[in-house]
C-alpha cells in the first residue's frame, strides 16, 4: 500500500435509486434522472456541484435488450449541468465507480456521478420472456461466432459450463449451493425495494425448472426495471458531505483471455483481481463485516467467496451450507439487500455498492449488520471482474 494510491484521494459521497420493480412505468431517462437526483441529495450536494458524468455501459440507449441508459448528453442537458469530465464506460471496467474515482483523484472533476439504468423487466415481459442476447445479434461474428452455432444465446448458457466444471472438480452439490438464493431471499424480505420477498426453500430450489443445467431458475438474477447512481467526491470535500464512505482498495485484473468460452481454468475465477486488491490494503478477509458479492448467477457468488479468501478453493459449498455463515448475524453476512437473485438485476455491482454504502453508514434498516465498518463489493466475474473494499469514514 502506497501513499499515492488514488483511492485515498476520493470518497463515495452519495448513492441513489429510482423505483425498482419487475415493470416500472417510467422511461429509462426518467429512471436515470430519478436516481441521479436522489444520489446527489444523499451526498448533501446540489446538482450544480456535479462536474463529472459517467454512464455504464457506454454506447447510448439500448445496446442489448433492456439496457436503458439515457444518452450522456441527454442526461447532462436534462439536469442542466456544466461538466469538466465525462465518460461512457464499457463493461469490463472493474467496478462502476473506478473511472470516476480516477477522474476525481487526478483533479479532472470534484464530484462525479456514474449511473446504470435497466428496463430488463419490461423487455422480458414484452418479449414473452427474458430476451436472449443472440436474438438481437443474430450474426455469427465476434464472440457470438462461438455461441450461436450451438444455440447458446444467453449468458446463462455461457456460465453453465463453468458451474458444471466447478461442481465436478470440487464435489459441490446443488443442495449446498441452494443456500445462497434461499438465504438471500430471507434478506430480501427485509428490503422493501426487493423484487421478490416471499420465502424460498431448498426444496423449491431443487424442484424448480432448469434453465441451462446445472443452473436452475433460482440461480438466475431477476430481470427488473430500475436505476442506481453513485457519486464520487474529492476527499477534501468530506467535511461538507452528509455521510461519506472511504474506498480502501479496488482492482480489476484480466489474467486470461477476455472471453467466456476461452477461459482456461473454469473452476477458478476472479483470483487475480482479488489478489491485486488485497495488495492495496493492510486489511484482510477476516476484517470484512459484510460482503456484497456479485450474483448474476449463484456460481458467481461461489467464485468470489473463494477468490476473495473468505474460504478456500472448492470450499464454498461447505461455507454456505445451512446458510448460517452468510446470514444476518453470521460470520459473513452476504448480499443483505437480497442480491440480484431476489433484489433485482441492477447490474454491474451498482445494487451491491449502494447496499455496502448503506450498511457502512448504518442506514440499512431492518437488515442492518451490527457494527459494520468494512464492506467488500465485487462485480461480475472472469474477464469482467472487479473488487473493492469500502470502509466507514
C-alpha positions as CSV (number, residue, x, y, z in Angstrom):
1,X,0.0,0.0,0.0
2,X,1.5,3.3,-1.1
3,X,0.7,6.9,0.0
4,X,-0.1,7.8,-3.6
5,X,-2.9,5.2,-4.0
6,X,-5.7,7.1,-5.8
7,X,-8.3,5.6,-3.5
8,X,-7.1,7.7,-0.6
9,X,-8.0,10.9,-2.5
10,X,-11.7,10.1,-3.0
11,X,-14.8,9.1,-1.2
12,X,-18.2,7.7,-2.2
13,X,-20.4,10.5,-1.1
14,X,-23.9,9.5,-2.3
15,X,-26.0,6.7,-3.6
16,X,-29.5,7.0,-5.0
17,X,-32.0,4.7,-6.7
18,X,-35.2,5.1,-8.7
19,X,-38.2,3.0,-8.1
20,X,-37.3,-0.7,-8.7
21,X,-39.7,-3.4,-9.8
22,X,-40.4,-6.0,-12.4
23,X,-42.1,-3.3,-14.5
24,X,-41.9,0.4,-13.6
25,X,-44.0,2.7,-15.8
26,X,-41.2,5.3,-16.4
27,X,-38.8,5.6,-19.3
28,X,-35.1,4.8,-18.9
29,X,-34.3,8.5,-19.0
30,X,-36.8,9.2,-16.3
31,X,-35.4,6.4,-14.1
32,X,-31.9,7.8,-14.6
33,X,-32.9,11.3,-13.6
34,X,-34.6,9.9,-10.5
35,X,-31.5,8.0,-9.4
36,X,-29.1,10.8,-10.1
37,X,-31.1,13.5,-8.2
38,X,-31.5,11.1,-5.3
39,X,-27.8,10.3,-5.2
40,X,-26.8,14.0,-5.3
41,X,-29.2,14.8,-2.4
42,X,-28.0,11.8,-0.5
43,X,-24.5,13.2,-0.7
44,X,-25.6,16.5,0.7
45,X,-24.9,18.2,-2.6
46,X,-26.9,20.1,-5.2
47,X,-26.8,19.5,-9.0
48,X,-24.6,22.5,-9.6
49,X,-21.9,20.8,-7.6
50,X,-21.7,17.9,-10.1
51,X,-18.9,18.4,-12.7
52,X,-18.3,14.8,-13.8
53,X,-20.6,12.3,-15.5
54,X,-20.2,8.7,-16.4
55,X,-22.7,6.2,-17.9
56,X,-22.3,2.4,-17.6
57,X,-22.2,0.8,-20.1
58,X,-21.4,3.4,-22.7
59,X,-23.0,3.4,-26.1
60,X,-26.2,5.2,-25.7
61,X,-29.7,3.9,-25.0
62,X,-30.2,0.2,-25.6
63,X,-27.2,-1.8,-26.9
64,X,-28.8,-5.0,-25.5
65,X,-32.3,-5.9,-24.6
66,X,-33.4,-3.9,-21.5
67,X,-30.2,-1.8,-21.4
68,X,-32.0,1.6,-21.0
69,X,-29.5,4.3,-20.2
70,X,-30.2,7.7,-21.4
71,X,-27.5,9.2,-23.6
72,X,-24.7,11.0,-21.8
73,X,-25.6,14.4,-23.5
74,X,-29.3,14.0,-23.0
75,X,-28.8,13.4,-19.2
76,X,-26.5,16.3,-18.9
77,X,-28.9,18.6,-20.8
78,X,-31.9,17.4,-18.7
79,X,-30.1,18.2,-15.5
80,X,-28.6,21.5,-16.7
81,X,-25.0,20.5,-15.7
82,X,-21.7,22.0,-16.7
83,X,-19.1,19.3,-16.7
84,X,-15.3,19.1,-16.7
85,X,-15.2,15.3,-17.2
86,X,-17.4,12.8,-19.0
87,X,-17.0,9.1,-19.8
88,X,-19.1,6.4,-21.5
89,X,-17.8,3.4,-19.6
90,X,-17.8,-0.1,-21.0
91,X,-18.3,-3.4,-19.3
92,X,-15.1,-4.8,-18.0
93,X,-14.0,-1.7,-16.2
94,X,-13.8,-3.2,-12.8
95,X,-16.4,-1.7,-10.5
96,X,-18.6,1.2,-11.9
97,X,-17.0,3.9,-9.6
98,X,-13.5,3.0,-10.8
99,X,-13.4,5.5,-13.6
100,X,-15.0,8.4,-11.7
101,X,-12.6,7.7,-8.7
102,X,-9.6,8.0,-11.0
103,X,-11.0,11.2,-12.5
104,X,-11.6,12.8,-9.2
105,X,-8.3,11.6,-7.8
106,X,-6.4,13.3,-10.7
107,X,-8.4,16.6,-10.4
108,X,-10.4,16.2,-13.5
109,X,-13.6,16.5,-11.5
110,X,-14.6,17.4,-8.0
111,X,-17.9,15.5,-7.8
112,X,-18.6,12.8,-10.4
113,X,-21.7,10.7,-10.8
114,X,-22.0,7.4,-12.5
115,X,-25.3,5.6,-13.2
116,X,-26.7,2.4,-14.6
117,X,-30.3,2.0,-15.8
118,X,-32.1,-1.2,-16.8
119,X,-35.5,-1.9,-18.2
120,X,-34.9,-5.6,-18.4
121,X,-38.1,-6.5,-16.6
122,X,-40.2,-4.6,-19.2
123,X,-38.1,-6.0,-22.0
124,X,-38.7,-9.6,-20.8
125,X,-42.5,-9.0,-20.5
126,X,-42.7,-7.5,-24.0
127,X,-40.8,-10.4,-25.5
128,X,-42.8,-13.1,-23.6
129,X,-39.6,-13.9,-21.6
130,X,-36.2,-12.6,-21.0
131,X,-34.7,-11.7,-24.4
132,X,-31.5,-13.6,-25.3
133,X,-28.6,-11.6,-26.5
134,X,-28.4,-13.7,-29.6
135,X,-31.9,-12.7,-30.5
136,X,-30.8,-9.2,-31.2
137,X,-27.3,-10.0,-32.5
138,X,-28.2,-12.9,-34.9
139,X,-24.9,-12.8,-36.9
140,X,-22.3,-15.3,-36.0
141,X,-19.5,-12.8,-35.6
142,X,-17.2,-11.7,-32.7
143,X,-17.7,-13.7,-29.5
144,X,-21.2,-14.9,-30.7
145,X,-19.5,-16.8,-33.5
146,X,-18.6,-19.5,-31.0
147,X,-22.0,-19.5,-29.3
148,X,-24.7,-19.0,-31.9
149,X,-24.0,-22.3,-33.8
150,X,-24.6,-24.1,-30.5
151,X,-27.8,-22.3,-29.7
152,X,-26.2,-20.6,-26.7
153,X,-28.0,-17.3,-27.0
154,X,-27.9,-16.2,-23.4
155,X,-25.3,-15.6,-20.6
156,X,-26.8,-18.5,-18.7
157,X,-25.6,-20.8,-21.4
158,X,-22.1,-19.3,-21.2
159,X,-21.8,-19.6,-17.4
160,X,-23.4,-23.1,-17.0
161,X,-20.3,-24.9,-18.2
162,X,-18.3,-23.2,-15.5
163,X,-20.8,-24.3,-12.9
164,X,-20.6,-27.9,-14.2
165,X,-16.8,-27.9,-14.2
166,X,-16.6,-26.4,-10.7
167,X,-19.1,-28.9,-9.2
168,X,-17.4,-31.8,-10.9
169,X,-13.9,-30.7,-9.8
170,X,-14.7,-30.0,-6.1
171,X,-17.7,-32.2,-5.4
172,X,-20.0,-29.3,-4.5
173,X,-23.7,-30.2,-4.7
174,X,-26.9,-28.3,-5.7
175,X,-28.2,-28.9,-2.2
176,X,-25.3,-26.9,-0.8
177,X,-25.5,-24.1,-3.4
178,X,-29.2,-23.7,-2.8
179,X,-28.5,-22.0,0.5
180,X,-27.2,-18.9,-1.4
181,X,-30.5,-18.0,-3.1
182,X,-32.5,-19.2,-0.1
183,X,-30.6,-17.1,2.4
184,X,-30.6,-14.0,0.1
185,X,-34.4,-14.4,-0.2
186,X,-34.6,-14.1,3.5
187,X,-32.6,-10.9,3.4
188,X,-34.8,-9.6,0.6
189,X,-37.8,-10.0,2.9
190,X,-36.3,-7.1,4.9
191,X,-35.8,-4.9,1.9
192,X,-39.0,-3.0,0.8
193,X,-37.4,-2.4,-2.6
194,X,-36.6,-6.0,-3.4
195,X,-38.4,-7.6,-6.3
196,X,-39.0,-11.0,-4.6
197,X,-39.7,-11.0,-0.8
198,X,-41.6,-14.3,-0.3
199,X,-39.7,-17.1,1.5
200,X,-37.8,-19.6,-0.7
201,X,-37.0,-23.1,0.5
202,X,-34.3,-25.6,-0.5
203,X,-36.9,-28.0,-1.8
204,X,-38.4,-25.2,-4.0
205,X,-35.0,-24.5,-5.4
206,X,-34.2,-28.2,-6.1
207,X,-37.5,-28.8,-7.9
208,X,-37.5,-25.5,-9.9
209,X,-37.1,-25.8,-13.7
210,X,-33.6,-26.0,-15.2
211,X,-32.6,-23.1,-17.4
212,X,-29.2,-24.4,-18.5
213,X,-28.0,-27.3,-16.4
214,X,-26.9,-27.2,-13.7
215,X,-28.3,-23.6,-13.4
216,X,-31.9,-23.6,-12.4
217,X,-34.5,-20.8,-12.2
218,X,-33.5,-19.6,-8.7
219,X,-29.8,-19.5,-9.7
220,X,-30.5,-16.6,-12.1
221,X,-30.9,-13.0,-11.2
222,X,-34.2,-11.3,-11.6
223,X,-34.8,-9.0,-14.7
224,X,-36.0,-5.7,-13.3
225,X,-36.6,-2.0,-14.1
226,X,-34.6,0.5,-12.1
227,X,-31.7,2.9,-11.9
228,X,-28.8,3.3,-9.5
229,X,-26.4,6.3,-9.3
230,X,-23.2,6.7,-7.3
231,X,-21.5,10.0,-6.5
232,X,-17.7,10.0,-6.1
233,X,-16.2,13.2,-4.5
234,X,-12.8,14.6,-3.7
235,X,-11.5,13.7,-0.2
236,X,-11.1,17.4,0.5
237,X,-14.8,17.9,0.3
238,X,-15.6,15.3,3.0
239,X,-16.4,17.9,5.8
240,X,-19.2,19.2,3.6
241,X,-20.7,15.9,2.7
242,X,-23.6,14.2,4.6
243,X,-22.1,10.7,5.2
244,X,-19.1,9.8,3.0
245,X,-17.6,6.3,2.7
246,X,-13.9,5.6,2.1
247,X,-12.7,3.5,-0.8
248,X,-9.9,1.5,0.9
249,X,-8.8,-0.5,-2.2
250,X,-10.0,-1.6,-5.6
251,X,-8.7,-3.6,-8.6
252,X,-9.8,-5.2,-11.8
253,X,-7.4,-7.6,-13.4
254,X,-7.7,-9.7,-16.7
255,X,-5.2,-12.6,-16.3
256,X,-6.5,-14.8,-19.1
257,X,-8.1,-14.5,-22.5
258,X,-11.0,-11.9,-22.4
259,X,-13.6,-14.5,-23.4
260,X,-16.1,-16.6,-21.5
261,X,-15.6,-19.6,-23.8
262,X,-11.8,-19.5,-23.8
263,X,-11.1,-19.1,-20.1
264,X,-8.7,-21.8,-19.2
265,X,-9.4,-22.6,-15.5
266,X,-13.2,-22.9,-15.2
267,X,-13.0,-23.7,-11.5
268,X,-11.2,-20.6,-10.5
269,X,-12.4,-17.1,-11.5
270,X,-11.5,-13.7,-10.0
271,X,-8.4,-14.7,-8.1
272,X,-6.1,-12.2,-9.8
273,X,-8.4,-9.3,-9.2
274,X,-8.8,-10.2,-5.5
275,X,-5.1,-10.6,-5.1
276,X,-4.4,-7.3,-6.7
277,X,-7.0,-5.6,-4.5
278,X,-5.6,-7.1,-1.2
279,X,-2.2,-5.9,-2.1
280,X,-3.5,-2.3,-1.9
281,X,-4.6,-2.5,1.7
282,X,-3.5,-3.8,5.1
283,X,-6.9,-5.2,5.7
284,X,-7.6,-8.9,5.3
285,X,-10.6,-11.1,4.6
286,X,-11.2,-11.6,8.3
287,X,-11.7,-7.9,8.7
288,X,-14.7,-7.8,6.4
289,X,-18.0,-7.3,8.3
290,X,-20.4,-7.5,5.3
291,X,-20.0,-8.7,1.8
292,X,-22.0,-7.6,-1.3
293,X,-20.9,-10.3,-3.7
294,X,-22.0,-10.2,-7.4
295,X,-24.6,-12.9,-8.1
296,X,-25.8,-12.6,-11.6
297,X,-25.8,-16.4,-11.2
298,X,-25.3,-18.3,-7.9
299,X,-22.0,-19.7,-9.2
300,X,-20.6,-16.2,-9.5
301,X,-21.1,-15.7,-5.7
302,X,-19.2,-19.0,-5.2
303,X,-16.3,-17.8,-7.3
304,X,-16.0,-14.6,-5.3
305,X,-16.3,-16.2,-1.9
306,X,-13.2,-18.3,-2.8
307,X,-11.3,-15.8,-4.8
308,X,-11.6,-13.1,-2.0
309,X,-10.3,-15.6,0.5
310,X,-13.4,-15.9,2.6
311,X,-13.0,-19.7,2.2
312,X,-10.6,-21.9,0.4
313,X,-10.8,-23.1,-3.2
314,X,-13.5,-25.7,-3.5
315,X,-14.8,-25.0,0.0
316,X,-17.7,-22.6,-0.8
317,X,-20.2,-25.4,-0.7
318,X,-19.4,-26.2,2.9
319,X,-19.1,-22.5,3.7
320,X,-22.7,-21.6,2.6
321,X,-24.4,-24.9,3.6
322,X,-27.2,-24.2,6.1
323,X,-27.0,-20.5,5.5
324,X,-25.7,-19.6,8.9
325,X,-22.4,-18.1,7.9
326,X,-23.8,-15.8,5.2
327,X,-27.0,-14.7,7.1
328,X,-27.5,-11.6,9.1
329,X,-25.7,-12.3,12.4
330,X,-23.4,-14.8,10.7
331,X,-19.6,-14.7,10.2
332,X,-20.0,-13.0,6.8
333,X,-23.5,-11.5,6.1
334,X,-23.7,-11.6,2.3
335,X,-25.9,-9.7,-0.1
336,X,-28.0,-8.3,2.7
337,X,-30.4,-6.5,0.3
338,X,-31.3,-9.8,-1.4
339,X,-28.7,-9.5,-4.1
340,X,-29.6,-9.7,-7.7
341,X,-31.2,-13.2,-7.2
342,X,-34.0,-11.6,-5.2
343,X,-33.5,-7.8,-5.1
344,X,-33.3,-7.5,-8.8
345,X,-30.7,-7.3,-11.6
346,X,-29.5,-3.8,-11.2
347,X,-26.2,-5.0,-12.9
348,X,-22.5,-4.3,-12.7
349,X,-22.3,-4.1,-8.9
350,X,-24.5,-1.0,-8.7
351,X,-27.0,-2.5,-6.3
352,X,-24.2,-4.2,-4.3
353,X,-22.4,-0.9,-4.0
354,X,-25.5,1.0,-2.8
355,X,-26.1,-1.6,-0.1
356,X,-22.5,-1.6,1.0
357,X,-22.6,2.2,1.5
358,X,-25.9,2.0,3.4
359,X,-24.5,-0.8,5.7
360,X,-21.4,1.2,6.5
361,X,-23.5,4.3,7.3
362,X,-25.8,2.3,9.5
363,X,-28.8,3.1,7.2
364,X,-29.9,-0.4,6.1
365,X,-32.9,-0.5,8.4
366,X,-34.1,-4.0,9.5
367,X,-31.3,-5.7,7.6
368,X,-28.5,-3.6,9.2
369,X,-25.4,-5.6,10.2
370,X,-24.2,-4.6,13.7
371,X,-21.0,-2.6,13.8
372,X,-20.4,-2.8,10.1
373,X,-17.1,-1.0,9.4
374,X,-15.6,-2.9,6.5
375,X,-17.5,-4.0,3.4
376,X,-16.4,-6.0,0.4
377,X,-18.0,-5.4,-3.1
378,X,-17.4,-7.4,-6.2
379,X,-18.6,-7.1,-9.8
380,X,-19.3,-9.9,-12.3
381,X,-16.5,-12.5,-12.8
382,X,-13.9,-13.8,-15.2
383,X,-12.6,-11.1,-17.6
384,X,-15.0,-8.5,-16.3
385,X,-14.0,-8.9,-12.6
386,X,-13.8,-6.0,-10.2
387,X,-13.4,-6.0,-6.4
388,X,-13.2,-3.3,-3.7
389,X,-13.1,-2.8,0.0
390,X,-15.1,0.1,1.4
391,X,-14.8,1.4,5.0
392,X,-16.8,3.6,7.3
393,X,-15.4,7.2,7.3
